[in-house]
Amino acid sequence: MNKSLYEVRQLLKRFNIYIYTGNELDDAVLMELELEDLYEMKLIEEDEYLHARLTLKQANAKH
C-alpha cells in the first residue's frame, strides 16, 4: 500500500471511516468524498483537509 494513502486512511479512521475496495484508485476517490464531508461538517481543519487532498491527488497521478 502506498504510504501516503495509508496516512489518509489513518485520518479517516479517527472518524471510524474505513474504505477498502481492493483498488487504490477507487479507494482514493471514495476517500476524497469522505474528506469533503468531514471538512464541510467542520470536523477537520482546513490545513489537514488540504494536505490530505494533495496527498490523494499525488497518489492518483502515480497511476
PDB file as gemmi writes it, atoms N, CA and C in Angstrom:
CRYST1    1.000    1.000    1.000  90.00  90.00  90.00 P 1                      
ATOM      1  N   MET A   1       0.843  -1.189   0.000  1.00  0.00           N  
ATOM      2  CA  MET A   1       0.000   0.000   0.000  1.00  0.00           C  
ATOM      3  C   MET A   1       0.879   1.240   0.000  1.00  0.00           C  
ATOM      4  N   ASN A   2       0.432   2.219  -0.704  1.00  0.00           N  
ATOM      5  CA  ASN A   2       1.110   3.499  -0.793  1.00  0.00           C  
ATOM      6  C   ASN A   2       1.123   4.163   0.598  1.00  0.00           C  
ATOM      7  N   LYS A   3       2.306   4.624   1.037  1.00  0.00           N  
ATOM      8  CA  LYS A   3       2.427   5.230   2.371  1.00  0.00           C  
ATOM      9  C   LYS A   3       1.519   6.450   2.522  1.00  0.00           C  
ATOM     10  N   SER A   4       1.405   7.257   1.478  1.00  0.00           N  
ATOM     11  CA  SER A   4       0.576   8.453   1.573  1.00  0.00           C  
ATOM     12  C   SER A   4      -0.901   8.093   1.708  1.00  0.00           C  
ATOM     13  N   LEU A   5      -1.345   7.059   1.008  1.00  0.00           N  
ATOM     14  CA  LEU A   5      -2.731   6.619   1.162  1.00  0.00           C  
ATOM     15  C   LEU A   5      -2.959   6.098   2.576  1.00  0.00           C  
ATOM     16  N   TYR A   6      -1.957   5.465   3.121  1.00  0.00           N  
ATOM     17  CA  TYR A   6      -2.054   4.973   4.492  1.00  0.00           C  
ATOM     18  C   TYR A   6      -2.309   6.128   5.463  1.00  0.00           C  
ATOM     19  N   GLU A   7      -1.614   7.239   5.267  1.00  0.00           N  
ATOM     20  CA  GLU A   7      -1.799   8.402   6.142  1.00  0.00           C  
ATOM     21  C   GLU A   7      -3.225   8.938   6.063  1.00  0.00           C  
ATOM     22  N   VAL A   8      -3.773   8.990   4.851  1.00  0.00           N  
ATOM     23  CA  VAL A   8      -5.153   9.469   4.692  1.00  0.00           C  
ATOM     24  C   VAL A   8      -6.116   8.470   5.334  1.00  0.00           C  
ATOM     25  N   ARG A   9      -5.849   7.172   5.174  1.00  0.00           N  
ATOM     26  CA  ARG A   9      -6.690   6.149   5.814  1.00  0.00           C  
ATOM     27  C   ARG A   9      -6.694   6.333   7.330  1.00  0.00           C  
ATOM     28  N   GLN A  10      -5.530   6.662   7.899  1.00  0.00           N  
ATOM     29  CA  GLN A  10      -5.444   6.866   9.337  1.00  0.00           C  
ATOM     30  C   GLN A  10      -6.266   8.085   9.784  1.00  0.00           C  
ATOM     31  N   LEU A  11      -6.262   9.122   8.975  1.00  0.00           N  
ATOM     32  CA  LEU A  11      -7.078  10.297   9.268  1.00  0.00           C  
ATOM     33  C   LEU A  11      -8.554   9.910   9.287  1.00  0.00           C  
ATOM     34  N   LEU A  12      -8.995   9.197   8.269  1.00  0.00           N  
ATOM     35  CA  LEU A  12     -10.399   8.781   8.194  1.00  0.00           C  
ATOM     36  C   LEU A  12     -10.763   7.816   9.319  1.00  0.00           C  
ATOM     37  N   LYS A  13      -9.813   6.987   9.695  1.00  0.00           N  
ATOM     38  CA  LYS A  13     -10.031   6.009  10.756  1.00  0.00           C  
ATOM     39  C   LYS A  13     -10.384   6.688  12.083  1.00  0.00           C  
ATOM     40  N   ARG A  14      -9.860   7.891  12.297  1.00  0.00           N  
ATOM     41  CA  ARG A  14     -10.198   8.647  13.520  1.00  0.00           C  
ATOM     42  C   ARG A  14     -11.696   8.882  13.634  1.00  0.00           C  
ATOM     43  N   PHE A  15     -12.380   8.854  12.491  1.00  0.00           N  
ATOM     44  CA  PHE A  15     -13.826   9.083  12.461  1.00  0.00           C  
ATOM     45  C   PHE A  15     -14.587   7.793  12.153  1.00  0.00           C  
ATOM     46  N   ASN A  16     -13.916   6.660  12.374  1.00  0.00           N  
ATOM     47  CA  ASN A  16     -14.495   5.344  12.106  1.00  0.00           C  
ATOM     48  C   ASN A  16     -14.947   5.185  10.661  1.00  0.00           C  
ATOM     49  N   ILE A  17     -14.166   5.736   9.749  1.00  0.00           N  
ATOM     50  CA  ILE A  17     -14.430   5.594   8.318  1.00  0.00           C  
ATOM     51  C   ILE A  17     -13.356   4.676   7.754  1.00  0.00           C  
ATOM     52  N   TYR A  18     -13.793   3.536   7.245  1.00  0.00           N  
ATOM     53  CA  TYR A  18     -12.887   2.539   6.689  1.00  0.00           C  
ATOM     54  C   TYR A  18     -13.248   2.316   5.230  1.00  0.00           C  
ATOM     55  N   ILE A  19     -12.276   2.504   4.348  1.00  0.00           N  
ATOM     56  CA  ILE A  19     -12.514   2.338   2.916  1.00  0.00           C  
ATOM     57  C   ILE A  19     -11.490   1.356   2.375  1.00  0.00           C  
ATOM     58  N   TYR A  20     -11.987   0.280   1.821  1.00  0.00           N  
ATOM     59  CA  TYR A  20     -11.117  -0.669   1.143  1.00  0.00           C  
ATOM     60  C   TYR A  20     -11.926  -1.398   0.078  1.00  0.00           C  
ATOM     61  N   THR A  21     -11.636  -1.103  -1.178  1.00  0.00           N  
ATOM     62  CA  THR A  21     -12.339  -1.748  -2.281  1.00  0.00           C  
ATOM     63  C   THR A  21     -11.452  -2.774  -2.973  1.00  0.00           C  
ATOM     64  N   GLY A  22     -10.162  -2.755  -2.643  1.00  0.00           N  
ATOM     65  CA  GLY A  22      -9.228  -3.628  -3.331  1.00  0.00           C  
ATOM     66  C   GLY A  22      -8.549  -2.934  -4.503  1.00  0.00           C  
ATOM     67  N   ASN A  23      -8.965  -1.696  -4.783  1.00  0.00           N  
ATOM     68  CA  ASN A  23      -8.401  -0.921  -5.885  1.00  0.00           C  
ATOM     69  C   ASN A  23      -8.012   0.449  -5.333  1.00  0.00           C  
ATOM     70  N   GLU A  24      -6.720   0.779  -5.377  1.00  0.00           N  
ATOM     71  CA  GLU A  24      -6.256   2.039  -4.784  1.00  0.00           C  
ATOM     72  C   GLU A  24      -6.894   3.271  -5.412  1.00  0.00           C  
ATOM     73  N   LEU A  25      -7.118   3.247  -6.715  1.00  0.00           N  
ATOM     74  CA  LEU A  25      -7.736   4.415  -7.370  1.00  0.00           C  
ATOM     75  C   LEU A  25      -9.169   4.613  -6.891  1.00  0.00           C  
ATOM     76  N   ASP A  26      -9.919   3.527  -6.801  1.00  0.00           N  
ATOM     77  CA  ASP A  26     -11.291   3.628  -6.292  1.00  0.00           C  
ATOM     78  C   ASP A  26     -11.298   4.078  -4.832  1.00  0.00           C  
ATOM     79  N   ASP A  27     -10.372   3.539  -4.063  1.00  0.00           N  
ATOM     80  CA  ASP A  27     -10.259   3.947  -2.661  1.00  0.00           C  
ATOM     81  C   ASP A  27     -10.001   5.448  -2.557  1.00  0.00           C  
ATOM     82  N   ALA A  28      -9.104   5.953  -3.402  1.00  0.00           N  
ATOM     83  CA  ALA A  28      -8.751   7.373  -3.353  1.00  0.00           C  
ATOM     84  C   ALA A  28      -9.952   8.256  -3.669  1.00  0.00           C  
ATOM     85  N   VAL A  29     -10.771   7.837  -4.628  1.00  0.00           N  
ATOM     86  CA  VAL A  29     -11.982   8.604  -4.977  1.00  0.00           C  
ATOM     87  C   VAL A  29     -12.933   8.638  -3.794  1.00  0.00           C  
ATOM     88  N   LEU A  30     -13.168   7.490  -3.181  1.00  0.00           N  
ATOM     89  CA  LEU A  30     -14.077   7.436  -2.029  1.00  0.00           C  
ATOM     90  C   LEU A  30     -13.519   8.200  -0.833  1.00  0.00           C  
ATOM     91  N   MET A  31     -12.210   8.123  -0.628  1.00  0.00           N  
ATOM     92  CA  MET A  31     -11.594   8.863   0.478  1.00  0.00           C  
ATOM     93  C   MET A  31     -11.746  10.366   0.272  1.00  0.00           C  
ATOM     94  N   GLU A  32     -11.609  10.806  -0.963  1.00  0.00           N  
ATOM     95  CA  GLU A  32     -11.763  12.235  -1.242  1.00  0.00           C  
ATOM     96  C   GLU A  32     -13.183  12.705  -0.916  1.00  0.00           C  
ATOM     97  N   LEU A  33     -14.173  11.906  -1.259  1.00  0.00           N  
ATOM     98  CA  LEU A  33     -15.560  12.256  -0.943  1.00  0.00           C  
ATOM     99  C   LEU A  33     -15.774  12.342   0.565  1.00  0.00           C  
ATOM    100  N   GLU A  34     -15.214  11.391   1.287  1.00  0.00           N  
ATOM    101  CA  GLU A  34     -15.346  11.402   2.746  1.00  0.00           C  
ATOM    102  C   GLU A  34     -14.638  12.611   3.350  1.00  0.00           C  
ATOM    103  N   LEU A  35     -13.469  12.951   2.825  1.00  0.00           N  
ATOM    104  CA  LEU A  35     -12.742  14.124   3.314  1.00  0.00           C  
ATOM    105  C   LEU A  35     -13.563  15.396   3.127  1.00  0.00           C  
ATOM    106  N   GLU A  36     -14.183  15.519   1.958  1.00  0.00           N  
ATOM    107  CA  GLU A  36     -15.011  16.698   1.692  1.00  0.00           C  
ATOM    108  C   GLU A  36     -16.140  16.801   2.719  1.00  0.00           C  
ATOM    109  N   ASP A  37     -16.772  15.673   3.012  1.00  0.00           N  
ATOM    110  CA  ASP A  37     -17.853  15.680   4.001  1.00  0.00           C  
ATOM    111  C   ASP A  37     -17.345  16.095   5.378  1.00  0.00           C  
ATOM    112  N   LEU A  38     -16.211  15.531   5.788  1.00  0.00           N  
ATOM    113  CA  LEU A  38     -15.651  15.881   7.096  1.00  0.00           C  
ATOM    114  C   LEU A  38     -15.312  17.365   7.177  1.00  0.00           C  
ATOM    115  N   TYR A  39     -14.770  17.910   6.098  1.00  0.00           N  
ATOM    116  CA  TYR A  39     -14.404  19.321   6.082  1.00  0.00           C  
ATOM    117  C   TYR A  39     -15.646  20.204   6.095  1.00  0.00           C  
ATOM    118  N   GLU A  40     -16.638  19.848   5.313  1.00  0.00           N  
ATOM    119  CA  GLU A  40     -17.876  20.642   5.275  1.00  0.00           C  
ATOM    120  C   GLU A  40     -18.582  20.639   6.627  1.00  0.00           C  
ATOM    121  N   MET A  41     -18.465  19.535   7.362  1.00  0.00           N  
ATOM    122  CA  MET A  41     -19.075  19.449   8.698  1.00  0.00           C  
ATOM    123  C   MET A  41     -18.176  20.064   9.769  1.00  0.00           C  
ATOM    124  N   LYS A  42     -17.028  20.627   9.322  1.00  0.00           N  
ATOM    125  CA  LYS A  42     -16.065  21.281  10.212  1.00  0.00           C  
ATOM    126  C   LYS A  42     -15.488  20.331  11.271  1.00  0.00           C  
ATOM    127  N   LEU A  43     -15.296  19.067  10.872  1.00  0.00           N  
ATOM    128  CA  LEU A  43     -14.706  18.089  11.779  1.00  0.00           C  
ATOM    129  C   LEU A  43     -13.194  18.015  11.631  1.00  0.00           C  
ATOM    130  N   ILE A  44     -12.674  18.513  10.506  1.00  0.00           N  
ATOM    131  CA  ILE A  44     -11.228  18.605  10.323  1.00  0.00           C  
ATOM    132  C   ILE A  44     -10.880  20.028   9.904  1.00  0.00           C  
ATOM    133  N   GLU A  45      -9.674  20.431  10.251  1.00  0.00           N  
ATOM    134  CA  GLU A  45      -9.210  21.778   9.933  1.00  0.00           C  
ATOM    135  C   GLU A  45      -8.870  21.887   8.450  1.00  0.00           C  
ATOM    136  N   GLU A  46      -8.836  23.105   7.961  1.00  0.00           N  
ATOM    137  CA  GLU A  46      -8.565  23.344   6.548  1.00  0.00           C  
ATOM    138  C   GLU A  46      -7.195  22.813   6.132  1.00  0.00           C  
ATOM    139  N   ASP A  47      -6.167  23.044   6.951  1.00  0.00           N  
ATOM    140  CA  ASP A  47      -4.827  22.584   6.568  1.00  0.00           C  
ATOM    141  C   ASP A  47      -4.751  21.059   6.495  1.00  0.00           C  
ATOM    142  N   GLU A  48      -5.428  20.384   7.397  1.00  0.00           N  
ATOM    143  CA  GLU A  48      -5.466  18.920   7.387  1.00  0.00           C  
ATOM    144  C   GLU A  48      -6.203  18.413   6.140  1.00  0.00           C  
ATOM    145  N   TYR A  49      -7.299  19.067   5.824  1.00  0.00           N  
ATOM    146  CA  TYR A  49      -8.086  18.733   4.626  1.00  0.00           C  
ATOM    147  C   TYR A  49      -7.265  18.931   3.362  1.00  0.00           C  
ATOM    148  N   LEU A  50      -6.620  20.084   3.238  1.00  0.00           N  
ATOM    149  CA  LEU A  50      -5.852  20.383   2.037  1.00  0.00           C  
ATOM    150  C   LEU A  50      -4.661  19.438   1.880  1.00  0.00           C  
ATOM    151  N   HIS A  51      -4.011  19.122   2.969  1.00  0.00           N  
ATOM    152  CA  HIS A  51      -2.878  18.194   2.918  1.00  0.00           C  
ATOM    153  C   HIS A  51      -3.349  16.815   2.450  1.00  0.00           C  
ATOM    154  N   ALA A  52      -4.458  16.345   2.984  1.00  0.00           N  
ATOM    155  CA  ALA A  52      -4.983  15.034   2.596  1.00  0.00           C  
ATOM    156  C   ALA A  52      -5.415  15.027   1.128  1.00  0.00           C  
ATOM    157  N   ARG A  53      -6.047  16.102   0.677  1.00  0.00           N  
ATOM    158  CA  ARG A  53      -6.451  16.184  -0.743  1.00  0.00           C  
ATOM    159  C   ARG A  53      -5.237  16.170  -1.653  1.00  0.00           C  
ATOM    160  N   LEU A  54      -4.210  16.912  -1.288  1.00  0.00           N  
ATOM    161  CA  LEU A  54      -2.984  16.933  -2.084  1.00  0.00           C  
ATOM    162  C   LEU A  54      -2.350  15.538  -2.120  1.00  0.00           C  
ATOM    163  N   THR A  55      -2.332  14.876  -0.998  1.00  0.00           N  
ATOM    164  CA  THR A  55      -1.789  13.529  -0.917  1.00  0.00           C  
ATOM    165  C   THR A  55      -2.526  12.586  -1.865  1.00  0.00           C  
ATOM    166  N   LEU A  56      -3.863  12.681  -1.884  1.00  0.00           N  
ATOM    167  CA  LEU A  56      -4.651  11.820  -2.770  1.00  0.00           C  
ATOM    168  C   LEU A  56      -4.394  12.145  -4.232  1.00  0.00           C  
ATOM    169  N   LYS A  57      -4.286  13.424  -4.542  1.00  0.00           N  
ATOM    170  CA  LYS A  57      -4.017  13.813  -5.932  1.00  0.00           C  
ATOM    171  C   LYS A  57      -2.649  13.303  -6.396  1.00  0.00           C  
ATOM    172  N   GLN A  58      -1.663  13.368  -5.517  1.00  0.00           N  
ATOM    173  CA  GLN A  58      -0.331  12.875  -5.859  1.00  0.00           C  
ATOM    174  C   GLN A  58      -0.355  11.355  -6.045  1.00  0.00           C  
ATOM    175  N   ALA A  59      -1.109  10.666  -5.219  1.00  0.00           N  
ATOM    176  CA  ALA A  59      -1.218   9.204  -5.333  1.00  0.00           C  
ATOM    177  C   ALA A  59      -1.903   8.838  -6.654  1.00  0.00           C  
ATOM    178  N   ASN A  60      -2.921   9.600  -7.037  1.00  0.00           N  
ATOM    179  CA  ASN A  60      -3.623   9.330  -8.292  1.00  0.00           C  
ATOM    180  C   ASN A  60      -2.740   9.610  -9.496  1.00  0.00           C  
ATOM    181  N   ALA A  61      -1.872  10.597  -9.378  1.00  0.00           N  
ATOM    182  CA  ALA A  61      -1.000  10.959 -10.509  1.00  0.00           C  
ATOM    183  C   ALA A  61       0.026   9.860 -10.783  1.00  0.00           C  
ATOM    184  N   LYS A  62       0.334   9.060  -9.798  1.00  0.00           N  
ATOM    185  CA  LYS A  62       1.295   7.980  -9.969  1.00  0.00           C  
ATOM    186  C   LYS A  62       0.721   6.818 -10.768  1.00  0.00           C  
ATOM    187  N   HIS A  63      -0.609   6.755 -10.862  1.00  0.00           N  
ATOM    188  CA  HIS A  63      -1.242   5.636 -11.578  1.00  0.00           C  
ATOM    189  C   HIS A  63      -1.551   6.013 -12.979  1.00  0.00           C  
TER     190      HIS A  63                                                      
END                                                                             
